[in-house]
Amino acid sequence: MNQGHLDYLASPEWAAALRTDLLPWLETVAELGDDVLEIGPGPGLTTDLLRECCASVTAVEIDSGLAAALAERLRGTNVVVISGDATEVELPSGRFSAATCFSMLHHMPSPQAQDQLFAELHRVLRPGAPLVGVDSADTDLARGAHVDDVFVPLEPETLGERLRAAGFTAVTVTAAGPHQIRFDARKPEAAAGAGRPASGHGGAA
C-alpha cells in the first residue's frame, strides 16, 4: 500500500465517512453477531466500528507493521489481531458469526487469491452467517490512488458468480455511487442432521 493511500485510511476524513456511510449500510444488511472476523483492517478505523457493536473481533492483517501497531493500540480491548495471510492463517472451521472485508480485496495479488480467500471465509463462518464487504470500483481515480501499489479491482458483473462458486448463497452486489461496490452473502444454513455422528456401526472409526 503506498503511503498516500495508507495516510488516507488513517485519516479523520475516512473515519467520518465510515460512520456516516458504511455503518448505516452494515446495520441494514446483516446482523454481525458476537464473534466477527475482519480481513485486512489496515490502520484499524473499520475495526474501531466493529468493536463497538460486536462482543469479539478477530482482525487478520498481512502487513506485519500495521498488525503490530493495531495490536498495541487495541491491547486490552475485545479485539484480537493476527499478523498473517488470511488465506493461510489456521482458524477454526465454523467459528465466526460474520466476516467482513472493507476496501482490501483489491490489494490482493490476483483474482485467484481473492477466490481462495472467499473459500476460506466460507469455511470459518457458522452456517447461516453473513459475509459483508465493500471495495473500490475500477475508476481512473482509484487507479491514480494506487500508483506503485497493487490494484486488482473486483468486476461487479462476475463477483456474484465467484461468491456462489465459493459456496455462498443470497448474494447481492450493488454499486454505491461511482467509486465503490458493496456485496453481502451468506453461508447456507446446515442441512438437518448435518454434523451429527452417523448411527449404527459406521458411527465411530
N, C-alpha and C positions, 0 to 999 in steps of 0.2 A: 504494500500500500504506500503510495507516495505521500510525502509529508503534508502537502496541502490538503489532500483528502482526509488524512488522519486528523489534522487540526480541526477540520470542519466537524468531524464525527465526535469531537470532544468539546464542541463549542456550545455556548448558551443558546445560540440560534437553533441548533439541531435539537437540543433538549426541549426547547419550547415547541418546535414543530412536532416532536414525538408526542407531547402531552395534548396538543390541540388537534392533531390529525390521526396519528397512529393509535393512540389509546382508545378513542371513541370507536374506531373501527374494530379493534380487538374485542371490545365489550359487546359488539353486536354479532360477531361471527362465531364465537366459541366460549365455552366455559373452560378455563385453563386447568382448573382443579388444584390439587395440593402439591404436586411434585412435577415441576416443569423443567424441561431441557431446553437450553438456549445454545444455538450453534453460532459461533463467530461473534461474540459480544464486542470485540474491539475495546475501545476505552470504557465501555460499560454503561452508557447512558440508557440503552434499552434494558439492561439488567436492572438498573435503578427502578424502572417502571414495573418490571415483572416482580421484583422482590416486595413491592408494596401490596400486591394483590394475590400473592401465592405464598403458601407456607414454606416452600422449599424450592430453590432454583439451583440447577447444576449448569454451569456455563463452561463450554468447551471452546478453547481459543488456541489456534495453531501457532500464533506468534508468541514465542516464549517470553519476550519482554513485556508485551501487553498483558499476557496472562499473569505474570508476576506482579505487575503494577495493580491489576484489578484485584487479585487475591489479597494484596496488602491493604488496599483501600477498603475492601469489604470484609476484612477479618472480623470475626465475631458476629457476623450477621447470618441471615438464613440462606446465604449463597455459598456454594462450593465451586471453586474454579479449578478446572482441569486443563493443564497445558498439553496439547496434543492434537493430532489429526482426527477429526470426528469420524472419519471412515475407518479408522484403525483402533481407536480407544475402545477397550473392552468394558462395555456397560451391560448391566443385566437385561435380559430379554423381558419384555412386558412390564417394565417398571414404571414408566413415566405417564402422567396424566395428560400431558400435552408436549409438543415440540414446536420450537419457533426458529425462524431464520429471517433475520432482519438485515436486508441490504448487504448480504455477504456471499450469496451464491455466485455472483458474477466474478468474485475473486478466486474461485476455484479454477484449476488449470485447464479443464476440458468438460464438455458435456458428459463424458463417460464418468468423470469424477463426481459430478453433480448427481448422476443416476445412482452411483454407488452410495452416496450419502442418503438419497431418498430411500433406498432399500434398507440401509442401516437404521434410519429413523423409524421405518415401519416395524423393524424387529424389536426395538426397545420401547415402543409405545404399548400401552394397555389396549386390549380390544375396545373399540369404540372411541378411542382418544383422538383428538384433532392434531393436525399439523397446520400451522398458520405461518405465512411469510409475506414479505414484500421484497421487491428488488427493482433495480434500475431498468428502465426501458432503454432500448438501443437508440440513442439520440446523439447528435453531434455534441451537445452539451455534456453528456455522460462520457463520451469518448475523450473530450477535451480535459475532463477531470481525472482521467486515468492515463495520462501520458507517463511513460516509463513505469507502467503498472499493469497487472493482469486485468483484462476485461473480457469476460466470456458471458455476454448477456443471454438471458433466457428468451426463447421465442414463445410468445403467448399462444401462438397457434398450435404448438406441439407440447406445451407444458402439461396440459391435462392428460394427454396420452401417456406421457412419461411417468406421471404420478400414478396413473392406473396400472401401468406396467410394473411399478414397484409394489403394487398390492393395495393402493388406496382406493377408496370409493367416495361418493358425494363430493367430487372435485369441482371447485369453482375457481375460475381465473378471470380477473377483471382488470381494466385499466383504471388507474387513479390519476386522472389528468394525463398530460403528455409525457411525463417523466418517470412514472412508476407503475409497476404492475403488482397486483395483490393476488394471493391464492390461499385457499383453505381446502382441506381434505380430511378424511377420517380413515383410520384403520377399521376394518369391518369388525362388528361385534363377533364374539366367539360363537361358533355353532353349538347347539345344545349338546352337552356331553363332551365337548372338546376339552382336552387336558386331563380328563379323568382316566385312571388306570383301567385297562381292559379287564373284563371279568373272565372268570374261568381259568383254564390252565395257562393261557397266554398273558396273564396279568403281571408276571414277575419274570425277570431274567435270571 
